[in-house]
Amino acid sequence: MSETADHSSRRLLLVAAIATAAFGLAMAGRVPVGIPGQWVWRPNDLPVHLWPAGVAALLLVCVAWLICRPGWWARSRPAARAVALALLILCAFLVQLGLLNAIGVPWVYPGAVIASPVATTYYSVSLEVRDPAQWVASYPQVMHLLPYHARTHPPGLVLFFIGLRRLCAALIPEPPPILTEIARAYEEFGIGPTPADAAAAIVAPIIISLLGALCLWPLYLLVRALVGPEAGICAAALVAGVPSLLLFGASPDLIVLALAVGAAWLSYSAWQSASPLRPFLAGLLLALGLFVSLGLLTLVAWLAVWALLGVLKSPGRRAAVRRLALGGIAAAFGVVVFYTVLHLAVGYRPFAVAREALFAHRGVTTAETARTYWLWVLLNPVEAALFAGLPLVVCALWSTRGLSGRADLRPLRTFLLSWLIVVALLDLSGTVRGEVGRIWLFLLWPAALAAGAWLADRPHRAGLVAALLALQLWQVLLMRGYLTVYDIF
């Protein structure tokens, strides 16, 4: 590494460390994250046991250092790369589990987050559904009777919990006494779970966390296609330390994250391929995502802007337009097939559900809570940066000069520009005012692409990635210690 480059890397780490330390001081001083009187992340007053998460975080840093060493990824066989990426996913998953169990009774508390109608309402709603097919068919008519989270979303997440509860009931015909005691404890939330239901509540955050960690796989594939394999593994290592990914292990938003990253990778893969199968699969995945959360309409807009910019910057514009049109038709066909099958099977009406959900969301955001528009327009990006990770954001901003002007990075710049446009428009729309650290969880990961592409060219990138990841994970532990991630009462 040249003396200038070495000095630049040291300054980067210094700025990232100062930002992380300043954040820690703010947390210790109980500086609110949010706007008092409208929405804040409450400070935590409960005992916290962070050493299991800390051990897993140390393992994650070590794995990241090993696999990001210059030349290692390029020399490794595909099987070794797959094992290394699986280890990265496993370590991130272990950090999630450690953070989930940092407060309260291990495993029982994460289940309480799922069971609590305050933290999330999908599980509690699932307890009231007797005939899922009939319920889905009548969903547009019953949405206004549901609690907030459920009435602003399609029924996919409620069906996820129904399926999980039935699976646990089939696998545990004779529940042990401990599950009976836990089910009685969960009755404090005003619900009536069976012992098998209690088991489902405990298993759910484990499955949700794993699905969130698995997003590192399609993310690596996407960055590999955009920039190259070594940038891909650097980006995946940095995303493994994103606070929102690690802190919200019991939040179904991690399912949305996994679907969003998978859809983005499939969409770019479809753009590169002449086969209609990949855009068809991308359409199916998008349709599934929209059955889970209408927030993925933002992803649809993002993909549209990305495709438009790609066509405008393509040297063969006519061929690019034709390829985009054919891919768009195949993707739309995938969406139509998904919802046609769903309508024929259970009578689901996607347009009626979308109308009701968007109307309910607008009413809650602008009428019931009455949060100030401009204050949140300014604060949302700040909170997004905190939950993306200050070291990652510093590195992404640091890398902008080094990534400009390079012809080989044009696809990456197009991707990031489309992302910035859509996130800015989403913020200005005022549809989300507060709690974007969780709600925008599926939109925070692209910052790692810019950082990963820049780090891939550093001769000492393993140390840089490990240091940045260590700072990220230290911020995560600070946030878990000082903030109440889930309100269950």
Secondary structure, DSSP 8 states (H G I E B T S, - for coil): --HHHHHHHHHHHHHHHHHHHHHHHHHHTT--EEETTTEEE-B--S----HHHHHHHHHHHHHHHHHTSTTHHHHS-HHHHHHHHHHHHHHHHHHHHHHHTSSSSTTHHHHHHHH-TTT-SHHHHHTT-S-HHHHHHTHHHHGGGS-HHHHTS-THHHHHHHHHHHHHHHH-SS--HHHHHHHHHHGGGT----HHHHHHHHHHHHHHHHHHHTTHHHHHHHHHHHT-HHHHHHHHHHHTT-HHHHH-TT-THHHHHHHHHHHHHHHHHHHH---SHHHHHHHHHHHHHHHH-GGGHHHHHHHHHHHHHHHHT-SSHHHHHHHHHHHHHHHHHHHHHHHHHHHHHH---HHHHHHHHHHHHHHIIIIIS---HHHHHHHHHHHHHHHH-HHHHHHHHHTHHHHTT-GGGHHHHHHHHHHHHHHHHHHHHTS--S-HHHHTGGGSTTHHHHHHHHHTT-TTHHHHHHHHHHHHHHHHHHHHHHB------
